[in-house]
Amino acid sequence: MTTETTETTGTAELLGELRAWLGDNWDPDLTVAEWWERLGLAGWAAPGLPTNAYGKAMARSDVVLVQQEIGALGALGPPAGLGLLLAAPTIAAHGTQEQIDHYVRDIVTGQKAWCQLFSEPQAGSDLAGLQTRAVRDGDEWIVNGQKVWTSGGQYADLGMLLARTDPEVPKHQGISYFAFEMLQEGVDVRPLKEMTGHALFNEVFITDARVADSALIGGVNNGWAAANTTLMNERAGLGSGGGSAAGGGLAQPGTVMGFLGKRVGDVVAPAAAGGAAKKSDEKSDRKTQQPGGALSALRGGAAMLIGLARSRGVNTDAGVRQDLARLYTLGELGRFNGLRVKAVKEQGGDIPGMPNVAKLSMSQIVRLTRDLGLRIAGPAGMLHAYDSDDKAALKHATGDPFAGSITEMALFAQAPPIYGGTDQVQRNIIGERVLGLPKEPSNDRVTPFSQLPKNA
Ligand SMILES: Cc1cc2nc3c(=O)[nH]c(=O)nc-3n(C[C@H](O)[C@H](O)[C@H](O)COP(=O)(O)OP(=O)(O)OC[C@H]3O[C@@H](n4cnc5c(N)ncnc54)[C@H](O)[C@@H]3O)c2cc1C
């Protein structure tokens, strides 16, 4: 069993071009900011973006290969996070060229980190029911409201803010989408601690904060269309494993985390540092990449668990083997679906609902990875390490450097089937928009938002 991916002819040429570019440009003595500027402006940080938005208009399946290749060749990957995954493609699709040159440039070069200010205490699955208000004040808007589950809000320079700009029209029609400065008075970010021990997401309280009219993406009251672009990118990106921290590095974008001035060779995964990219003719060995945190462990898929099963001596267990084969098959199905989308898009078509199918499939993979990981880990899977001292103690007690990551992955596994829209919501969308089933009965498409019943 292998997880190697097959390269089509066009893809092989593209990866050849990338290897040559890395050979000429990767230099571990640059700062992180200098490296990301080279990578981003050359179109390799976000090659899926259009060519007028610092991209190469590449298919998503190829973007994942590019990210893997950058890491495998020893260079720092693109600036990970929601800026690259969500804000950049949304601004590229709905923003003006001026906005693209301003915001997307700062994203692909890692200068600014973004968060997603969509969900509210009363508006998750029913996102269009959001109540955060933005009221015009000359060339600016004044914003008041509360967001929740804001991943990375404590490290973000900017947020993709959805706010209600007209409550007197039906709910989907009175929402606007802003590029919102997080580092200003009136924005209070409060981290929420998860059972993993980390604080990935936050509550964000917004009180009389300001946002310029020039930061409106897609026009007044047209935010729902832009929000859908963000959500489709989130679902497709999560489903394909793209847009992540691929590239084997530890650096995070933006002004808050403090990585931009560091020497880039010091923040690549140690085994890769030192310019392995200079040996650009070497065949990459993706199988040797090791998982880092919970998310990368979940994305490590069958290869990571096969290694673990071998090291634990349970690779001969028939049940474990069967589930490993199932996990591998789900991964391959995802890859083939990515290739199908690429082929159809190259003919000018599309496959409706694929981002939703991809996200549902990712949920299945995550759950199976959690259950299989814990089964392989055995009793050690009940132990969790909350800090570096705990991790060292756990490693010492079990003799297994992966013991902590398996439980962390299992504890985190509840999250991916929720964020970006729950499994139930994906099924509703597929039912209504792809299969043509009737919508749930509701009058909220015609009733002004101000007249709809609300919980709070
Ligand atoms: C780890 C994590 C990170 C997140 N990061 C962000 C972020 O950065 N930014 C952001 O804006 N949001 C973020 N979210 C929020 C996420 O998008 C919401 O949690 C999600 O959309 C569900 O909304 P909710 O939590 O309000 O649940 P609800 O909408 O209250 O749903 C509760 C339950 O009811 C079900 N349900 C609801 N409506 C229907 C329906 N019509 N048909 C069938 N079932 C239904 C749901 O499937 C769910 O099981 C994050 C969430 C998590 C878990």
The ligand as an SDF file (V2000), in Angstrom:
LIG
                    3D

 53 58  0  0  0  0  0  0  0  0999 V2000
  -13.2060   24.1650   15.9010 C   0  0  0  0  0  0  0  0  0  0  0  0
  -14.1490   25.1590   15.3350 C   0  0  0  0  0  0  0  0  0  0  0  0
  -13.6830   26.2850   14.7070 C   0  0  0  0  0  0  0  0  0  0  0  0
  -14.5420   27.2300   14.1850 C   0  0  0  0  0  0  0  0  0  0  0  0
  -14.0310   28.3560   13.6070 N   0  0  0  0  0  0  0  0  0  0  0  0
  -14.8680   29.3230   13.1810 C   0  0  0  0  0  0  0  0  0  0  0  0
  -14.3420   30.5600   12.6740 C   0  0  0  0  0  0  0  0  0  0  0  0
  -13.1300   30.7580   12.6010 O   0  0  0  0  0  0  0  0  0  0  0  0
  -15.1880   31.5170   12.3030 N   0  0  0  0  0  0  0  0  0  0  0  0
  -16.5470   31.3560   12.3610 C   0  0  0  0  0  0  0  0  0  0  0  0
  -17.2620   32.2820   11.9760 O   0  0  0  0  0  0  0  0  0  0  0  0
  -17.0980   30.1990   12.8480 N   0  0  0  0  0  0  0  0  0  0  0  0
  -16.2870   29.1900   13.2660 C   0  0  0  0  0  0  0  0  0  0  0  0
  -16.8000   28.0180   13.7750 N   0  0  0  0  0  0  0  0  0  0  0  0
  -18.2530   27.9310   13.9350 C   0  0  0  0  0  0  0  0  0  0  0  0
  -18.9240   26.9180   13.0280 C   0  0  0  0  0  0  0  0  0  0  0  0
  -19.0400   27.3960   11.7200 O   0  0  0  0  0  0  0  0  0  0  0  0
  -20.3000   26.6390   13.6580 C   0  0  0  0  0  0  0  0  0  0  0  0
  -20.0570   25.9770   14.9080 O   0  0  0  0  0  0  0  0  0  0  0  0
  -21.1520   25.7760   12.7900 C   0  0  0  0  0  0  0  0  0  0  0  0
  -21.5690   26.4540   11.6350 O   0  0  0  0  0  0  0  0  0  0  0  0
  -22.4190   25.2760   13.5590 C   0  0  0  0  0  0  0  0  0  0  0  0
  -23.0770   26.3300   14.1520 O   0  0  0  0  0  0  0  0  0  0  0  0
  -23.4860   26.2680   15.7000 P   0  0  0  0  0  0  0  0  0  0  0  0
  -22.2760   25.8820   16.4880 O   0  0  0  0  0  0  0  0  0  0  0  0
  -24.1380   27.5670   16.0410 O   0  0  0  0  0  0  0  0  0  0  0  0
  -24.5030   25.0890   15.8060 O   0  0  0  0  0  0  0  0  0  0  0  0
  -26.1200   25.1070   15.4430 P   0  0  0  0  0  0  0  0  0  0  0  0
  -26.2710   25.8600   14.2030 O   0  0  0  0  0  0  0  0  0  0  0  0
  -26.7730   25.6630   16.6800 O   0  0  0  0  0  0  0  0  0  0  0  0
  -26.3870   23.6150   15.2620 O   0  0  0  0  0  0  0  0  0  0  0  0
  -26.6080   22.7090   16.3490 C   0  0  0  0  0  0  0  0  0  0  0  0
  -26.9640   21.3310   15.7560 C   0  0  0  0  0  0  0  0  0  0  0  0
  -28.1700   21.4330   14.9870 O   0  0  0  0  0  0  0  0  0  0  0  0
  -27.9830   20.9610   13.6650 C   0  0  0  0  0  0  0  0  0  0  0  0
  -28.7700   21.7720   12.7210 N   0  0  0  0  0  0  0  0  0  0  0  0
  -28.8610   23.1240   12.7010 C   0  0  0  0  0  0  0  0  0  0  0  0
  -29.6770   23.5220   11.6950 N   0  0  0  0  0  0  0  0  0  0  0  0
  -30.0690   22.3980   11.0510 C   0  0  0  0  0  0  0  0  0  0  0  0
  -30.9120   22.1480    9.9290 C   0  0  0  0  0  0  0  0  0  0  0  0
  -31.5070   23.1520    9.2650 N   0  0  0  0  0  0  0  0  0  0  0  0
  -31.1020   20.8700    9.5320 N   0  0  0  0  0  0  0  0  0  0  0  0
  -30.5190   19.8360   10.2140 C   0  0  0  0  0  0  0  0  0  0  0  0
  -29.7190   20.0090   11.3070 N   0  0  0  0  0  0  0  0  0  0  0  0
  -29.4970   21.2800   11.7180 C   0  0  0  0  0  0  0  0  0  0  0  0
  -26.4910   21.1290   13.3980 C   0  0  0  0  0  0  0  0  0  0  0  0
  -26.0480   20.2350   12.3830 O   0  0  0  0  0  0  0  0  0  0  0  0
  -25.8890   20.8080   14.7700 C   0  0  0  0  0  0  0  0  0  0  0  0
  -25.7760   19.4230   14.9320 O   0  0  0  0  0  0  0  0  0  0  0  0
  -15.9460   27.0400   14.2840 C   0  0  0  0  0  0  0  0  0  0  0  0
  -16.4420   25.8870   14.9060 C   0  0  0  0  0  0  0  0  0  0  0  0
  -15.5730   24.9500   15.4320 C   0  0  0  0  0  0  0  0  0  0  0  0
  -16.1380   23.7270   16.1000 C   0  0  0  0  0  0  0  0  0  0  0  0
  1  2  1  0
  2  3  1  0
  2 52  2  0
  3  4  2  0
  4  5  1  0
  4 50  1  0
  5  6  2  0
  6  7  1  0
  6 13  1  0
  7  8  2  0
  7  9  1  0
  9 10  1  0
 10 11  2  0
 10 12  1  0
 12 13  2  0
 13 14  1  0
 14 15  1  0
 14 50  1  0
 15 16  1  0
 16 17  1  0
 16 18  1  0
 18 19  1  0
 18 20  1  0
 20 21  1  0
 20 22  1  0
 22 23  1  0
 23 24  1  0
 24 25  2  0
 24 26  1  0
 24 27  1  0
 27 28  1  0
 28 29  2  0
 28 30  1  0
 28 31  1  0
 31 32  1  0
 32 33  1  0
 33 34  1  0
 33 48  1  0
 34 35  1  0
 35 36  1  0
 35 46  1  0
 36 37  1  0
 36 45  1  0
 37 38  2  0
 38 39  1  0
 39 40  1  0
 39 45  2  0
 40 41  1  0
 40 42  2  0
 42 43  1  0
 43 44  2  0
 44 45  1  0
 46 47  1  0
 46 48  1  0
 48 49  1  0
 50 51  2  0
 51 52  1  0
 52 53  1  0
M  END
$$$$
